[in-house]
Amino acid sequence: MNYKTKDTKDGKEILISDSFTFRDHDTFFEIVSLIKSGQDKKIIFDMSDCDFIDSAALGMFVIAHDEASSKGVTLSIRGVKGKVKDVMYAARFDSLYTFEE
């Protein structure tokens, strides 16, 4: 997984690209530390360039959601498509996150 952050007027946008798997645990926790800081009240995960996600990555998104909830940070996911979208909806992530097209 590769990621880039971009500041927006409301918070931060995080572009996640390539495959997001268990191997990306340490990298994703860099993102979780941004959430824990509570500086941004809205964070959008842009998944439009992500082509694969495994169950460990789903678990990391759950951890991010829990951290955000404790800090009053709103998370949403944008641009999810293909197999990544299928996996996220099968895992009922639409009950944790707001999905934007």
Sequence and secondary structure as in RCSB ss.txt:
>XXXX:A:sequence
MNYKTKDTKDGKEILISDSFTFRDHDTFFEIVSLIKSGQDKKIIFDMSDCDFIDSAALGMFVIAHDEASSKGVTL
SIRGVKGKVKDVMYAARFDSLYTFEE
>XXXX:A:secstr
 EEEEEE SSSEEEEEEEEE GGGHHHHHHHHHHHHH   SEEEEEEEEEEEE HHHHHHHHHHHHHHHHHT EE
EEE   HHHHHHHHHTTGGGTSEEE 
